[in-house]
Amino acid sequence: VLDRADSALQLELAGTGVSLVQVAGRAEGLGMGDSLAAGIGEISRQGFDACTISLADMPWIADETRGAVIGALHDHPIVVPAWHGHWGHPVGFRAEFFAELGELAGDRGARVVLQRHAARCHVLAVPDRGVVTDVDTPADLQRRDDIQ
């Protein structure tokens, strides 16, 4: 999901096979809620029955973890991976939550939906520290050996 004004990133991603959803950002840019709502709107139109929400600043999530979250969605409406009890990403949602996720805006992400439906969340313990490790600075990229 990209702000329509971000033409440089659109050009960089052109031809990569990535599906782009473009939305008009606010003066201060797109908030996490705006991006999530736009992405959910697109997958709803395409008829998907579930999704995972993955954050771009979490590059070390293992493929096995993504597969485990997707697999658990067959039996649970919301799946949250956890490393040593700490909830992380990617979070999986069945389509029954798409309407709520599609109403998000500003800087409020899916946490509010998780809180509202806490009793329906399946916490999936994983041995993958990548589910709770994000990259905020170039120096954070040096931590890769500590994560894997």
VOSEDREN-816736 format. One record per atom (N, C-alpha, C): x negated, y negated, z. Coordinates in nm, 2 decimals. Each point is the difference from the previous one (the first is absolute). Layout:
% VOSEDREN-816736
        X        Y        Z
        X        Y        Z
...
***
This chain:
% VOSEDREN-816736
        X        Y        Z
    -0.09     0.12     0.00
     0.09    -0.12     0.00
    -0.09    -0.12     0.00
     0.02    -0.09    -0.10
    -0.09    -0.12    -0.02
     0.09    -0.12    -0.01
    -0.06    -0.11     0.05
     0.06    -0.13    -0.02
    -0.01    -0.03    -0.15
     0.11    -0.05    -0.06
    -0.01    -0.03    -0.14
    -0.11    -0.09    -0.04
    -0.04    -0.09     0.10
    -0.10    -0.10    -0.03
    -0.14     0.06     0.00
    -0.02     0.13     0.04
    -0.13     0.06     0.01
    -0.04     0.07    -0.13
    -0.02    -0.09    -0.10
    -0.03     0.05    -0.14
    -0.13     0.07    -0.01
    -0.10    -0.04     0.08
    -0.13     0.07    -0.01
     0.01     0.14     0.05
     0.07     0.03     0.10
     0.02     0.14     0.05
     0.08     0.08    -0.10
     0.10    -0.06    -0.06
     0.09     0.06    -0.10
    -0.09     0.05    -0.12
    -0.09    -0.09    -0.04
    -0.09     0.04    -0.11
    -0.09     0.11     0.04
    -0.05    -0.01     0.12
    -0.10     0.11     0.04
     0.07     0.13     0.01
     0.13     0.01     0.04
     0.07     0.12     0.01
     0.06     0.05    -0.13
     0.01    -0.08    -0.10
     0.06     0.03    -0.13
    -0.07     0.12    -0.06
     0.07     0.10    -0.05
    -0.06     0.12    -0.06
    -0.05     0.10     0.09
     0.02    -0.01     0.13
    -0.05     0.09     0.10
     0.10     0.12     0.03
     0.12    -0.02    -0.05
     0.11     0.10     0.03
     0.08    -0.04     0.12
    -0.04    -0.10     0.07
     0.07    -0.04     0.12
     0.13    -0.08    -0.04
     0.11     0.03     0.06
     0.12    -0.07    -0.02
     0.00    -0.13     0.08
     0.02    -0.11    -0.06
     0.00    -0.13     0.07
     0.14    -0.05     0.02
     0.03    -0.05     0.12
     0.12    -0.06     0.03
    -0.04    -0.15     0.03
     0.06    -0.09    -0.08
    -0.04    -0.14     0.02
     0.12    -0.08     0.07
    -0.03    -0.08     0.10
     0.10    -0.08     0.07
    -0.06    -0.14     0.01
     0.09    -0.09     0.01
    -0.04    -0.14     0.03
    -0.03    -0.02     0.15
    -0.12    -0.04     0.03
    -0.03    -0.02     0.14
     0.04    -0.13     0.05
     0.00    -0.01     0.13
     0.03    -0.13     0.07
    -0.12    -0.09    -0.01
     0.01    -0.12     0.05
    -0.11    -0.09    -0.01
    -0.12     0.06     0.07
     0.02     0.07     0.11
    -0.11     0.06     0.07
    -0.04     0.14    -0.05
     0.06     0.04    -0.11
    -0.03     0.13    -0.06
     0.11     0.11     0.04
    -0.03     0.12    -0.04
     0.09     0.11     0.04
    -0.03     0.05     0.14
     0.10     0.02     0.07
    -0.01     0.07     0.13
     0.01     0.15    -0.02
    -0.04     0.07     0.10
     0.01     0.15     0.00
     0.14     0.04    -0.03
     0.10    -0.06     0.07
     0.14     0.04    -0.02
     0.05    -0.03    -0.14
    -0.05    -0.11    -0.06
     0.04    -0.03    -0.14
    -0.05     0.10    -0.09
    -0.12     0.04     0.02
    -0.07     0.10    -0.09
     0.07     0.14     0.02
     0.03     0.04     0.12
     0.07     0.13     0.02
     0.13     0.00    -0.06
     0.08    -0.11     0.02
     0.13    -0.01    -0.05
     0.00     0.01    -0.16
    -0.09    -0.06    -0.06
    -0.01     0.00    -0.15
    -0.04     0.14    -0.04
    -0.09     0.06     0.06
    -0.04     0.14    -0.04
     0.11     0.10     0.02
     0.07    -0.01     0.12
     0.11     0.09     0.03
     0.11    -0.02    -0.11
     0.03    -0.13    -0.03
     0.10    -0.03    -0.10
    -0.03     0.07    -0.13
    -0.13     0.00    -0.04
    -0.03     0.07    -0.13
     0.01     0.15     0.01
    -0.04     0.06     0.11
     0.01     0.15     0.01
     0.14     0.04     0.01
     0.09    -0.08     0.07
     0.14     0.02     0.01
     0.06     0.01    -0.14
    -0.03    -0.10    -0.08
     0.05     0.00    -0.14
    -0.04     0.12    -0.08
    -0.12     0.05     0.03
    -0.05     0.12    -0.07
     0.06     0.13     0.05
     0.07     0.00     0.11
     0.06     0.12     0.05
    -0.08     0.09     0.09
    -0.11    -0.05     0.06
    -0.08     0.08     0.09
     0.08     0.04     0.12
    -0.03     0.11     0.06
     0.07     0.04     0.12
    -0.08    -0.02     0.13
    -0.12    -0.04    -0.02
    -0.09    -0.03     0.12
    -0.12    -0.08    -0.05
    -0.07    -0.06     0.10
    -0.12    -0.08    -0.04
    -0.09     0.01     0.12
    -0.13    -0.04    -0.03
    -0.09    -0.02     0.11
    -0.05    -0.14    -0.02
    -0.02    -0.07     0.11
    -0.05    -0.13     0.01
    -0.15     0.00     0.04
    -0.08    -0.03    -0.10
    -0.15     0.00     0.02
    -0.05    -0.14    -0.01
    -0.09    -0.04     0.09
    -0.06    -0.13     0.00
    -0.13     0.00    -0.07
    -0.02    -0.11    -0.08
    -0.11    -0.01    -0.09
    -0.13    -0.01     0.08
     0.01    -0.05     0.12
    -0.13    -0.02     0.08
    -0.03     0.13     0.09
     0.05     0.11    -0.04
    -0.03     0.13     0.07
    -0.05     0.10    -0.10
    -0.13    -0.01    -0.04
    -0.05     0.08    -0.11
    -0.04     0.14     0.04
     0.00     0.03     0.12
    -0.06     0.13     0.04
     0.10     0.11     0.04
     0.12    -0.02    -0.03
     0.10     0.10     0.03
    -0.03     0.12    -0.09
    -0.01     0.12     0.06
    -0.03     0.12    -0.08
     0.12     0.05    -0.08
    -0.03     0.05    -0.12
     0.11     0.05    -0.09
     0.08     0.11     0.08
    -0.06     0.08     0.08
     0.07     0.10     0.08
     0.11    -0.06     0.09
    -0.04    -0.12     0.06
     0.10    -0.07     0.08
     0.12    -0.05    -0.08
    -0.03    -0.06    -0.11
     0.11    -0.05    -0.09
     0.09     0.12    -0.03
    -0.06     0.11    -0.04
     0.08     0.12    -0.04
     0.08     0.05     0.12
    -0.05     0.00     0.12
     0.07     0.04     0.12
     0.12    -0.08     0.03
    -0.02    -0.14    -0.01
     0.11    -0.09     0.02
     0.11     0.03    -0.10
    -0.03     0.01    -0.13
     0.10     0.03    -0.10
     0.07     0.13     0.03
    -0.08     0.10     0.03
     0.06     0.13     0.03
     0.10     0.00     0.12
    -0.04    -0.08     0.10
     0.09    -0.01     0.12
     0.13    -0.07    -0.03
     0.00    -0.08    -0.10
     0.12    -0.07    -0.04
     0.11     0.09    -0.04
    -0.03     0.13    -0.04
     0.10     0.09    -0.03
     0.08     0.04     0.12
    -0.05    -0.01     0.12
     0.06     0.04     0.12
     0.04    -0.11     0.09
    -0.06    -0.12    -0.02
     0.02    -0.11     0.09
     0.03    -0.13    -0.08
     0.09    -0.09     0.05
     0.04    -0.12    -0.07
    -0.11    -0.11     0.00
    -0.08     0.00     0.11
    -0.11    -0.10     0.01
    -0.12     0.08     0.05
    -0.12    -0.02    -0.06
    -0.12     0.07     0.04
    -0.11    -0.10     0.02
    -0.06     0.00     0.12
    -0.10    -0.09     0.04
    -0.13     0.08     0.04
    -0.11    -0.01    -0.08
    -0.12     0.07     0.05
    -0.06    -0.06     0.12
    -0.06     0.08     0.08
    -0.06    -0.06     0.12
    -0.13     0.07     0.03
    -0.10    -0.08     0.03
    -0.14     0.05     0.03
    -0.02    -0.03     0.15
    -0.01     0.11     0.08
    -0.02    -0.01     0.15
     0.11    -0.08     0.06
     0.12     0.01    -0.05
     0.12    -0.07     0.06
     0.02    -0.14    -0.06
    -0.09    -0.05    -0.08
     0.02    -0.13    -0.06
     0.07     0.01    -0.13
     0.12    -0.06    -0.01
     0.07     0.00    -0.13
    -0.08    -0.07    -0.11
     0.01     0.05    -0.12
    -0.07    -0.06    -0.11
     0.08     0.00    -0.13
    -0.07     0.01    -0.11
     0.05     0.00    -0.14
    -0.06     0.11    -0.08
     0.07     0.05    -0.10
     0.12    -0.05    -0.06
     0.12     0.05     0.07
     0.10    -0.08     0.01
     0.13     0.03     0.06
     0.10     0.05    -0.11
     0.07     0.11     0.03
     0.09     0.05    -0.10
     0.14    -0.03     0.04
     0.08    -0.04    -0.10
     0.15    -0.03     0.02
     0.08     0.07    -0.10
     0.11     0.06     0.04
     0.09     0.05    -0.10
     0.09    -0.11    -0.05
     0.07     0.02    -0.11
     0.07    -0.10    -0.07
     0.11    -0.07     0.09
     0.05     0.07     0.10
     0.10    -0.05     0.08
    -0.04    -0.13     0.07
    -0.13    -0.03     0.01
    -0.05    -0.12     0.06
    -0.04    -0.11    -0.10
     0.02     0.03    -0.13
    -0.04    -0.10    -0.10
     0.07    -0.13     0.01
     0.13     0.01     0.04
     0.08    -0.13     0.01
    -0.06    -0.09     0.11
    -0.03     0.06     0.11
    -0.06    -0.08     0.11
    -0.14    -0.05    -0.04
    -0.08     0.08    -0.06
    -0.13    -0.04    -0.04
     0.00    -0.11    -0.11
     0.11     0.01    -0.08
     0.02    -0.10    -0.10
     0.04    -0.14     0.05
     0.04    -0.01     0.12
     0.04    -0.12     0.06
    -0.12    -0.07     0.08
    -0.11     0.06     0.00
    -0.12    -0.06     0.07
    -0.04    -0.13    -0.07
    -0.06    -0.09     0.07
    -0.04    -0.13    -0.05
    -0.11    -0.06     0.08
    -0.07    -0.09    -0.05
    -0.11    -0.07     0.07
    -0.11     0.09     0.05
    -0.05    -0.02     0.12
    -0.11     0.08     0.05
     0.04     0.12     0.08
     0.13     0.03     0.00
     0.05     0.12     0.08
     0.00     0.12    -0.09
    -0.08     0.10     0.04
    -0.01     0.12    -0.08
     0.11     0.10     0.05
    -0.03     0.13    -0.03
     0.09     0.11     0.03
     0.01     0.03     0.14
    -0.08    -0.05     0.09
     0.00     0.03     0.14
     0.14    -0.02     0.06
     0.07    -0.10    -0.04
     0.13    -0.02     0.05
     0.10     0.11    -0.03
    -0.02     0.06    -0.12
     0.08     0.12    -0.04
    -0.04     0.12     0.09
    -0.13     0.02     0.02
    -0.05     0.11     0.09
     0.06    -0.02     0.14
     0.00    -0.12     0.05
     0.05    -0.02     0.14
     0.15     0.02     0.01
     0.07    -0.04    -0.10
     0.14     0.02    -0.01
     0.04     0.15     0.00
    -0.08     0.08    -0.06
     0.03     0.14    -0.02
    -0.11     0.09     0.06
    -0.05    -0.04     0.12
    -0.11     0.07     0.06
     0.04     0.15     0.03
     0.12     0.02     0.03
     0.04     0.14     0.03
     0.00     0.09    -0.12
     0.00    -0.06    -0.12
    -0.01     0.08    -0.12
    -0.14     0.01    -0.06
    -0.09    -0.06     0.07
    -0.14     0.01    -0.05
    -0.07     0.13     0.04
    -0.06     0.07    -0.10
    -0.08     0.11     0.03
    -0.14    -0.04     0.00
    -0.07     0.01     0.12
    -0.14    -0.03     0.01
    -0.08     0.12    -0.04
    -0.08    -0.01    -0.10
    -0.08     0.10    -0.06
    -0.15    -0.02     0.05
    -0.04     0.09     0.09
    -0.14    -0.01     0.05
    -0.10     0.04    -0.12
    -0.09    -0.08    -0.03
    -0.10     0.03    -0.10
    -0.14    -0.03     0.05
    -0.10     0.08    -0.05
    -0.14    -0.02     0.04
    -0.07    -0.11    -0.08
     0.07    -0.09    -0.05
    -0.05    -0.10    -0.10
     0.00    -0.14     0.06
    -0.12    -0.05     0.04
    -0.01    -0.13     0.06
     0.04    -0.11    -0.10
    -0.01     0.03    -0.13
     0.03    -0.09    -0.10
     0.14    -0.06     0.01
     0.10     0.07     0.06
     0.13    -0.04     0.01
     0.02    -0.13     0.09
    -0.11    -0.02     0.08
     0.01    -0.12     0.09
    -0.12    -0.10    -0.02
    -0.07     0.02    -0.11
    -0.12    -0.08    -0.02
     0.02    -0.09    -0.12
     0.00    -0.13     0.02
     0.02    -0.09    -0.12
    -0.13    -0.08    -0.02
     0.00    -0.07    -0.12
    -0.12    -0.08    -0.04
     0.05    -0.14     0.00
    -0.06    -0.08     0.08
     0.03    -0.15     0.00
    -0.11    -0.08    -0.05
    -0.12     0.05     0.01
    -0.12    -0.08    -0.04
    -0.10     0.09    -0.08
    -0.09    -0.06    -0.07
    -0.10     0.08    -0.07
    -0.08     0.09     0.09
    -0.02    -0.05     0.12
    -0.08     0.08     0.10
     0.08     0.12     0.04
     0.13     0.00     0.00
     0.08     0.12     0.03
    -0.02     0.11    -0.10
    -0.04    -0.03    -0.12
    -0.03     0.11    -0.10
    -0.12     0.08     0.04
    -0.09    -0.05     0.09
    -0.11     0.07     0.04
     0.03     0.11     0.10
     0.12     0.00     0.05
     0.05     0.10     0.10
     0.04     0.13    -0.06
    -0.01     0.01    -0.13
     0.05     0.12    -0.07
    -0.06     0.13     0.06
    -0.13     0.00     0.03
    -0.06     0.12     0.05
     0.06     0.04     0.14
     0.04    -0.10     0.07
     0.06     0.02     0.14
     0.14     0.06    -0.02
     0.07    -0.03    -0.11
     0.13     0.05    -0.01
     0.01     0.14    -0.06
    -0.08     0.03    -0.09
     0.01     0.13    -0.07
    -0.09     0.11     0.06
***
